Amino acid sequence: MSLTIILITGGVGVAGIVVGYFLRWLITLGQKGSMELRIKQALLEAKEKASIIVTEAEKEATTLTTEAKVKVEEKEQQLKKLEDRLLKKDELLDKRQGDIDKEVESIKRKIEEIRVVKEQVDQLNTSKKAELERLAKLSTDEAKAELLRQIEREYQDDLTARIRKFEYNTTDILENKAKDMLATIIQRLSSSTVPEVMSTTIDIPSDDLKGKIIGKEGRNIRAFEKASGVEVIIDDTPGSIVLSSFDPVRRQIAKTALSNLISDGRIQPARIEEMVEKAKEEIAKVIKERGEQAAYEAGVFNLDPRILLILGRLHFRTSYGQNVLQHSIEMAHLAGMLAEELGADVTVARAGALLHDIGKAVDHEVTGTHVEIGRRILEKFNAGEAIIKAMQAHHEEYPYETLESIIVKVADNISGGRPGARRDSVENYLKRLKDLEDIANSFKGIEKSYAIQAGRELRVFVRPEEMSDLEARKLARDITLRIEQELKYPGEIKVTVIRESRVVEYAR
């Protein structure tokens, strides 16, 4: 019974599987047929769309082709018109060139005709001149000289009187005008004419400082005089110390250094040398500022900074007791006013006057006159040819090439000719002191030399490694002989040669 049920169940299952497979096959077959239909439908739709697109593309291509042909035709017409215009212009140019060639040929023929006529006229004049000379038995030059002699004989007295009258009236008018102009300009500019002094006084808070400045056995004052090159005068005058030197730059350096030492309170040789070097740097800054200030005050601009640096050194330079920088500034103002009156170049006149004595700033270091030194300085730093010509003739070493050079000369005479502006005795005195130092410096082995005590003593510092004590003694004698031979002076001059050795070591 169980077996029968099992068989029946198995048969039913097999039959169900067969029926299910058959049904699945039928369903699959139906789906395959419907998919093929869809694909065919899609292909038909795609063909229709492609046909439409092709048709539209053909229409658009036709339209574009038509438009392109129209544009090409328009361009061809424009090019044809342009070509016609160019052809017409070319023909016109050819015609004009032909006319020009004809005119050139005509001009050439006329020139040749004129040349021939001129030759004929020259020949005719020559023949007439020769005929006249033959008839008069005089050459042209002889006839001219005879005519002049005859006129001179007839009108000599009249011409002489007229010339004298003209010269007198002209000279009188010009002199009066020049005097009026100079008087007006001098009145417009007023400046101090107080000359420079030879010494500088430093106030000290207490007389006890004099002992510190002198130092033990005078070592501090000797060190200060050696480093600064000035004479320190310490006397019974209360509350003051006097620095004496003919060189104003040295005096100013010494004044600055001593003032700083007094303020610092530490006065000893090493500190003195340090303060003197520091004072030199400060004075160098002052020189730079003075040069720039002078150029600004004189109205001279666009100068090389190196020229201004040299110009500032004139603040410490005197000429016949007159401060050279102040003299140059005053001259610049005078020259500017003169140039305005005479119609000259005001800028060149001012610059030439301001820089006319720039060579004096270094004339103790460079050979040559201060005019020649100044020319070389201005040429080196490209000051300008016009300025150089204006400054180089103020001592008549060079000719007056421009109106500005004459103006600078006149301004120099006005500035130096003011009452009290210059003192000849002071200049000669300074020159004698400088000559003393120059004689000492001309020997070999000299480190420094200073003329002090109003020129009554010459102190010479030598390099100890280059000179022995015996050679130092001989040097003192040689310097003395040179002074006796070359200089004229009252009284006697003491020559002191100092040879000092210094050894420095450092403990580390």
C-alpha positions as CSV (number, residue, x, y, z in Angstrom):
1,M,0.0,0.0,0.0
2,S,2.7,2.3,0.9
3,L,4.7,1.4,-2.2
4,T,1.7,2.2,-4.3
5,I,1.3,5.6,-2.7
6,I,4.9,6.3,-3.2
7,L,4.8,5.4,-6.9
8,I,1.7,7.4,-7.5
9,T,3.3,10.4,-5.8
10,G,6.4,10.0,-7.8
11,G,4.5,9.8,-11.1
12,V,2.5,12.9,-10.2
13,G,5.7,14.7,-9.4
14,V,7.3,13.7,-12.7
15,A,4.2,14.7,-14.6
16,G,4.2,18.1,-12.9
17,I,7.8,18.7,-13.8
18,V,7.2,17.8,-17.4
19,V,4.1,20.0,-17.5
20,G,6.1,22.9,-15.8
21,Y,9.0,22.6,-18.3
22,F,6.6,22.7,-21.2
23,L,4.8,25.7,-19.9
24,R,8.1,27.5,-19.3
25,W,9.2,26.7,-22.9
26,L,5.9,28.2,-24.2
27,I,6.3,31.4,-22.1
28,T,9.9,31.7,-23.3
29,L,9.0,31.3,-26.9
30,G,6.3,34.0,-26.5
31,Q,8.7,36.4,-25.0
32,K,11.3,35.9,-27.7
33,G,8.8,36.7,-30.4
34,S,7.7,39.9,-28.7
35,M,11.4,41.1,-28.3
36,E,12.1,40.6,-32.0
37,L,9.0,42.7,-32.7
38,R,10.3,45.5,-30.5
39,I,13.7,45.4,-32.1
40,K,12.3,45.6,-35.6
41,Q,10.1,48.5,-34.4
42,A,13.1,50.3,-33.0
43,L,15.0,49.8,-36.3
44,L,12.2,51.2,-38.3
45,E,12.0,54.3,-36.0
46,A,15.7,54.8,-36.2
47,K,15.7,54.6,-40.0
48,E,12.9,57.2,-40.2
49,K,14.8,59.6,-37.8
50,A,18.0,59.1,-39.8
51,S,16.1,59.9,-43.0
52,I,14.8,63.1,-41.4
53,I,18.2,64.1,-40.1
54,V,19.8,63.5,-43.5
55,T,17.1,65.5,-45.2
56,E,17.6,68.4,-42.8
57,A,21.4,68.3,-43.1
58,E,21.1,68.4,-46.9
59,K,18.9,71.4,-46.7
60,E,21.2,73.2,-44.3
61,A,24.3,72.3,-46.5
62,T,22.5,73.7,-49.5
63,T,21.7,77.0,-47.6
64,L,25.3,77.3,-46.3
65,T,26.7,76.6,-49.8
66,T,24.5,79.3,-51.3
67,E,25.5,81.9,-48.6
68,A,29.2,81.0,-49.1
69,K,28.8,81.6,-52.9
70,V,27.2,84.9,-52.3
71,K,30.0,86.0,-49.9
72,V,32.7,84.8,-52.3
73,E,31.1,86.8,-55.1
74,E,31.0,89.9,-52.9
75,K,34.7,89.5,-52.0
76,E,35.6,89.1,-55.6
77,Q,33.7,92.3,-56.5
78,Q,35.5,94.2,-53.7
79,L,38.9,92.8,-54.8
80,K,38.2,93.8,-58.3
81,K,37.3,97.3,-57.3
82,L,40.5,97.5,-55.2
83,E,42.5,96.2,-58.1
84,D,41.0,98.8,-60.4
85,R,41.8,101.6,-57.9
86,L,45.4,100.4,-57.5
87,L,45.8,100.2,-61.3
88,K,44.6,103.8,-61.6
89,K,46.9,105.0,-58.8
90,D,49.8,103.2,-60.5
91,E,49.0,104.9,-63.8
92,L,48.8,108.3,-62.0
93,L,52.1,107.7,-60.3
94,D,53.7,106.8,-63.5
95,K,52.4,109.9,-65.1
96,R,53.6,112.1,-62.2
97,Q,57.1,110.5,-62.3
98,G,57.2,111.3,-66.0
99,D,56.3,114.9,-65.2
100,I,59.0,115.1,-62.5
101,D,61.6,113.6,-64.8
102,K,60.7,116.3,-67.4
103,E,61.0,119.0,-64.8
104,V,64.3,117.7,-63.6
105,E,65.6,117.7,-67.1
106,S,64.3,121.3,-67.6
107,I,66.0,122.5,-64.4
108,K,69.3,120.9,-65.4
109,R,69.1,122.7,-68.8
110,K,68.4,126.0,-67.0
111,I,71.2,125.5,-64.6
112,E,73.6,124.8,-67.5
113,E,72.3,128.0,-69.2
114,I,72.8,130.0,-66.0
115,R,76.3,128.7,-65.6
116,V,77.1,129.7,-69.2
117,V,75.6,133.1,-68.6
118,K,77.6,133.5,-65.4
119,E,80.8,132.6,-67.1
120,Q,80.1,135.2,-69.8
121,V,79.3,137.8,-67.1
122,D,82.5,137.0,-65.2
123,Q,84.5,137.2,-68.4
124,L,82.9,140.5,-69.2
125,N,83.6,141.9,-65.7
126,T,87.2,140.7,-65.9
127,S,87.7,142.4,-69.2
128,K,86.0,145.6,-68.0
129,K,88.2,145.6,-64.9
130,A,91.3,145.0,-66.9
131,E,90.3,147.8,-69.2
132,L,89.7,150.2,-66.3
133,E,93.0,149.3,-64.7
134,R,94.7,149.9,-68.1
135,L,93.1,153.3,-68.5
136,A,93.6,154.4,-64.9
137,K,97.1,152.8,-64.7
138,L,96.1,151.5,-61.2
139,S,95.2,148.0,-59.9
140,T,92.0,147.5,-57.9
141,D,93.8,147.4,-54.5
142,E,95.7,150.5,-55.4
143,A,92.6,152.4,-56.4
144,K,90.8,151.3,-53.2
145,A,93.8,152.5,-51.1
146,E,93.9,155.8,-53.0
147,L,90.2,156.4,-52.4
148,L,90.5,155.6,-48.7
149,R,93.5,158.0,-48.4
150,Q,91.6,160.7,-50.1
151,I,88.5,160.3,-47.8
152,E,90.8,160.2,-44.8
153,R,92.5,163.4,-45.8
154,E,89.2,165.2,-46.4
155,Y,87.4,164.0,-43.3
156,Q,90.2,163.2,-40.9
157,D,89.4,165.9,-38.4
158,D,85.7,165.3,-38.5
159,L,86.1,161.5,-38.0
160,T,88.5,162.0,-35.1
161,A,86.2,164.3,-33.3
162,R,83.2,162.0,-33.8
163,I,85.2,158.9,-32.6
164,R,86.4,160.7,-29.5
165,K,83.0,162.0,-28.7
166,F,81.5,158.5,-29.2
167,E,84.2,156.8,-27.0
168,Y,83.8,159.4,-24.2
169,N,80.0,159.2,-24.1
170,T,79.9,155.4,-24.4
171,T,82.5,154.9,-21.7
172,D,80.8,157.4,-19.4
173,I,77.4,155.8,-19.9
174,L,78.7,152.3,-19.3
175,E,80.7,153.2,-16.3
176,N,77.8,154.9,-14.7
177,K,75.5,152.0,-15.4
178,A,78.0,149.5,-14.0
179,K,78.5,151.6,-10.8
180,D,74.7,151.8,-10.3
181,M,74.3,148.1,-10.8
182,L,77.1,147.1,-8.4
183,A,76.0,149.6,-5.8
184,T,72.5,148.2,-6.0
185,I,73.7,144.6,-5.7
186,I,76.0,145.3,-2.8
187,Q,73.2,147.1,-0.9
188,R,70.9,144.1,-1.5
189,L,73.4,141.7,0.2
190,S,74.8,142.3,3.6
191,S,77.0,139.9,5.4
192,S,79.4,139.8,8.4
193,T,83.0,140.5,7.7
194,V,84.4,139.5,11.1
195,P,87.6,137.5,10.5
196,E,88.4,134.2,12.0
197,V,90.4,134.1,15.3
198,M,93.5,132.0,16.0
199,S,92.4,130.4,19.3
200,T,89.4,128.7,20.9
201,T,88.4,129.0,24.6
202,I,86.8,126.2,26.4
203,D,84.9,126.9,29.7
204,I,85.5,124.3,32.5
205,P,83.3,123.9,35.6
206,S,86.2,123.8,38.0
207,D,89.8,124.8,38.0
208,D,90.6,121.4,39.6
209,L,90.1,119.9,36.1
210,K,93.2,121.7,34.9
211,G,95.4,119.3,37.0
212,K,93.6,116.2,35.5
213,I,94.0,117.6,32.0
214,I,97.7,118.1,32.6
215,G,98.1,114.7,34.1
216,K,101.0,113.2,36.0
217,E,104.2,114.8,34.8
218,G,102.2,116.3,32.0
219,R,101.5,113.0,30.2
220,N,97.8,113.8,29.5
221,I,98.5,117.2,28.0
222,R,101.3,115.8,25.9
223,A,99.1,112.9,24.7
224,F,96.3,115.4,23.8
225,E,98.6,117.7,21.9
226,K,100.1,114.8,20.0
227,A,96.8,113.3,19.0
228,S,95.0,116.6,18.2
229,G,97.9,118.7,16.9
230,V,97.0,121.8,18.8
231,E,98.6,123.7,21.7
232,V,96.8,123.6,25.0
233,I,97.4,126.7,27.0
234,I,96.6,126.3,30.7
235,D,97.3,129.5,32.7
236,D,95.9,131.3,35.8
237,T,92.8,132.4,34.0
238,P,89.9,131.0,36.0
239,G,87.3,128.7,34.4
240,S,88.8,128.4,31.0
241,I,91.4,126.6,28.8
242,V,92.7,128.0,25.5
243,L,93.4,125.8,22.4
244,S,95.7,127.4,19.9
245,S,96.4,126.3,16.3
246,F,96.5,128.0,12.9
247,D,94.4,125.1,11.5
248,P,90.7,125.7,12.3
249,V,89.9,122.0,11.6
250,R,92.3,120.8,14.2
251,R,91.0,123.4,16.7
252,Q,87.5,122.3,16.2
253,I,88.4,118.6,16.6
254,A,90.4,119.4,19.7
255,K,87.6,121.5,21.2
256,T,85.1,118.6,20.6
257,A,87.4,116.0,22.0
258,L,88.3,118.0,25.1
259,S,84.7,118.9,25.8
260,N,83.8,115.2,25.7
261,L,86.7,114.3,27.9
262,I,85.6,116.9,30.5
263,S,82.0,115.6,30.4
264,D,83.2,112.0,30.7
265,G,85.6,112.7,33.5
266,R,88.0,109.9,32.5
267,I,91.2,111.7,31.3
268,Q,94.1,109.5,30.5
269,P,96.2,108.9,27.3
270,A,94.2,105.9,25.9
271,R,90.9,107.7,26.5
272,I,92.3,110.9,24.9
273,E,93.2,109.1,21.7
274,E,89.8,107.5,21.6
275,M,88.0,110.8,22.1
276,V,90.1,112.5,19.4
277,E,89.2,109.8,16.9
278,K,85.5,110.1,17.8
279,A,85.8,113.9,17.4
280,K,87.2,113.5,13.9
281,E,84.2,111.4,12.9
282,E,81.9,114.1,14.3
283,I,83.7,116.9,12.4
284,A,83.4,114.8,9.3
285,K,79.6,114.8,9.7
286,V,79.7,118.5,10.3
287,I,81.6,119.0,7.1
288,K,79.0,117.0,5.1
289,E,76.2,119.0,6.6
290,R,77.9,122.3,6.0
291,G,78.5,121.4,2.3
292,E,74.8,120.5,1.8
293,Q,73.6,123.6,3.7
294,A,75.9,125.9,1.7
295,A,74.6,124.5,-1.6
296,Y,71.0,124.9,-0.5
297,E,71.6,128.4,0.8
298,A,73.3,129.5,-2.4
299,G,70.6,128.0,-4.5
300,V,72.8,125.5,-6.3
301,F,71.3,122.0,-6.7
302,N,72.0,118.7,-8.4
303,L,75.7,118.6,-7.4
304,D,77.6,115.4,-6.9
305,P,77.6,114.5,-3.1
306,R,81.3,114.2,-3.2
307,I,81.6,117.8,-4.4
308,L,79.4,118.8,-1.4
309,L,81.7,116.9,0.9
310,I,84.8,118.7,-0.3
311,L,82.9,122.0,-0.3
312,G,82.0,121.6,3.4
313,R,85.6,121.5,4.3
314,L,85.9,125.2,3.4
315,H,83.9,125.9,6.5
316,F,87.1,125.4,8.4
317,R,89.3,127.2,5.8
318,T,90.2,130.9,5.9
319,S,91.7,133.2,3.3
320,Y,93.2,136.5,4.5
321,G,91.2,136.0,7.7
322,Q,87.9,135.5,5.8
323,N,85.9,132.3,6.1
324,V,86.1,130.7,2.6
325,L,82.8,128.9,2.7
326,Q,80.9,132.0,3.8
327,H,82.8,134.0,1.2
328,S,81.7,131.5,-1.5
329,I,78.1,131.6,-0.4
330,E,78.1,135.4,-0.5
331,M,79.7,135.3,-3.9
332,A,76.9,133.0,-5.2
333,H,74.3,135.5,-4.1
334,L,76.2,138.4,-5.7
335,A,76.8,136.4,-8.9
336,G,73.1,135.4,-9.1
337,M,72.0,139.1,-8.9
338,L,74.6,140.2,-11.4
339,A,73.5,137.4,-13.8
340,E,69.9,138.5,-13.5
341,E,70.8,142.1,-14.4
342,L,73.0,141.2,-17.3
343,G,70.8,138.4,-18.8
344,A,73.3,135.6,-18.1
345,D,72.7,132.1,-16.9
346,V,71.9,132.5,-13.2
347,T,72.3,128.9,-12.3
348,V,75.8,128.6,-13.9
349,A,76.9,131.9,-12.3
350,R,75.7,130.8,-8.8
351,A,77.4,127.4,-9.2
352,G,80.7,128.9,-10.5
353,A,80.8,131.4,-7.7
354,L,80.0,128.8,-5.0
355,L,82.7,126.4,-6.3
356,H,85.4,128.9,-7.3
357,D,87.6,128.2,-4.3
358,I,86.8,124.5,-3.8
359,G,90.5,123.7,-4.6
360,K,91.5,125.4,-1.3
361,A,89.8,122.5,0.6
362,V,92.6,120.2,-0.5
363,D,95.4,122.4,-1.7
364,H,97.6,121.3,1.3
365,E,97.2,117.7,0.1
366,V,97.4,118.1,-3.7
367,T,100.0,119.9,-5.8
368,G,99.0,122.8,-7.9
369,T,97.2,126.1,-7.6
370,H,93.7,126.0,-6.0
371,V,92.2,127.0,-9.4
372,E,93.8,124.0,-11.1
373,I,92.9,121.7,-8.3
374,G,89.3,122.9,-8.4
375,R,89.1,122.3,-12.1
376,R,90.3,118.7,-11.7
377,I,87.8,118.1,-8.9
378,L,84.9,119.5,-11.0
379,E,85.9,117.6,-14.1
380,K,86.3,114.3,-12.1
381,F,82.8,114.6,-10.6
382,N,81.1,115.9,-13.8
383,A,80.1,119.4,-12.6
384,G,79.6,120.6,-16.2
385,E,81.8,122.5,-18.7
386,A,79.8,125.7,-18.2
387,I,80.4,125.8,-14.5
388,I,84.1,125.0,-14.9
389,K,84.6,127.8,-17.4
390,A,82.8,130.2,-15.0
391,M,85.0,129.4,-12.0
392,Q,88.4,128.9,-13.6
393,A,89.1,132.6,-14.6
394,H,88.6,134.3,-11.3
395,H,92.3,134.7,-10.8
396,E,92.9,135.2,-14.6
397,E,94.9,132.0,-14.9
398,Y,92.5,131.1,-17.8
399,P,90.8,133.5,-20.3
400,Y,87.3,134.8,-19.8
401,E,85.4,132.4,-22.1
402,T,81.8,133.2,-21.0
403,L,79.9,136.1,-19.5
404,E,79.4,134.0,-16.3
405,S,83.2,133.8,-15.8
406,I,83.4,137.6,-15.8
407,I,80.5,137.7,-13.3
408,V,82.3,135.3,-10.9
409,K,85.5,137.5,-11.1
410,V,83.5,140.6,-10.3
411,A,81.6,138.9,-7.4
412,D,85.0,137.8,-6.0
413,N,86.3,141.3,-6.0
414,I,83.1,142.6,-4.4
415,S,83.1,140.0,-1.6
416,G,86.9,140.3,-0.9
417,G,86.9,144.1,-1.2
418,R,84.4,144.8,1.6
419,P,85.9,146.9,4.4
420,G,87.3,144.6,7.1
421,A,86.6,141.4,5.1
422,R,90.2,140.4,4.8
423,R,93.4,140.9,6.8
424,D,96.7,140.4,4.9
425,S,98.8,140.0,8.0
426,V,96.7,137.0,9.3
427,E,97.1,135.3,5.9
428,N,100.8,135.7,5.9
429,Y,101.1,134.5,9.4
430,L,99.1,131.3,8.6
431,K,101.2,130.7,5.5
432,R,104.4,130.9,7.6
433,L,103.0,128.3,10.1
434,K,102.0,126.0,7.2
435,D,105.4,126.4,5.6
436,L,107.0,125.2,8.9
437,E,104.9,122.0,8.8
438,D,105.6,121.5,5.1
439,I,109.3,121.6,5.6
440,A,109.1,119.0,8.4
441,N,106.8,116.7,6.4
442,S,109.2,116.8,3.4
443,F,111.6,114.5,5.3
444,K,111.3,110.8,5.4
445,G,110.0,108.9,8.5
446,I,107.8,111.7,9.7
447,E,104.5,110.6,11.3
448,K,103.1,114.0,12.2
449,S,104.3,117.6,12.6
450,Y,102.7,120.6,14.3
451,A,103.6,124.3,14.4
452,I,102.6,125.6,17.9
453,Q,103.2,128.6,20.2
454,A,102.5,131.0,17.4
455,G,105.1,129.5,15.2
456,R,107.9,129.6,17.8
457,E,108.0,125.8,18.2
458,L,107.8,123.0,15.7
459,R,107.0,119.5,17.1
460,V,107.9,116.6,14.9
461,F,106.7,113.0,15.6
462,V,108.8,110.3,13.8
463,R,108.1,106.6,13.3
464,P,110.3,104.8,15.8
465,E,110.7,101.7,13.6
466,E,112.1,103.8,10.7
467,M,114.5,106.0,12.7
468,S,117.0,105.6,15.5
469,D,117.7,108.2,18.3
470,L,120.8,109.3,16.5
471,E,118.9,109.8,13.2
472,A,116.3,111.7,15.1
473,R,119.0,114.1,16.4
474,K,120.3,114.5,12.8
475,L,116.7,115.1,11.6
476,A,116.2,118.0,14.0
477,R,119.4,119.6,12.8
478,D,118.4,119.2,9.1
479,I,115.0,120.7,9.7
480,T,116.5,123.6,11.5
481,L,118.9,124.3,8.6
482,R,116.1,124.1,6.1
483,I,114.0,126.6,8.1
484,E,117.0,129.0,8.3
485,Q,117.6,128.8,4.5
486,E,114.0,129.0,3.3
487,L,112.0,131.1,5.8
488,K,112.1,134.6,7.1
489,Y,111.0,135.0,10.7
490,P,111.5,137.1,13.8
491,G,113.3,135.6,16.8
492,E,114.0,131.9,16.9
493,I,112.1,128.7,16.3
494,K,112.5,125.6,18.5
495,V,112.4,122.3,16.7
496,T,111.4,119.3,18.9
497,V,111.7,115.8,17.4
498,I,109.9,113.2,19.4
499,R,110.6,109.5,19.0
500,E,108.2,107.3,21.1
501,S,108.1,103.5,21.1
502,R,104.9,101.8,22.2
503,V,104.5,98.0,22.9
504,V,101.1,96.5,23.3
505,E,100.3,93.0,24.5
506,Y,97.1,91.3,25.5
507,A,96.6,88.8,28.3
508,R,94.1,86.2,27.4
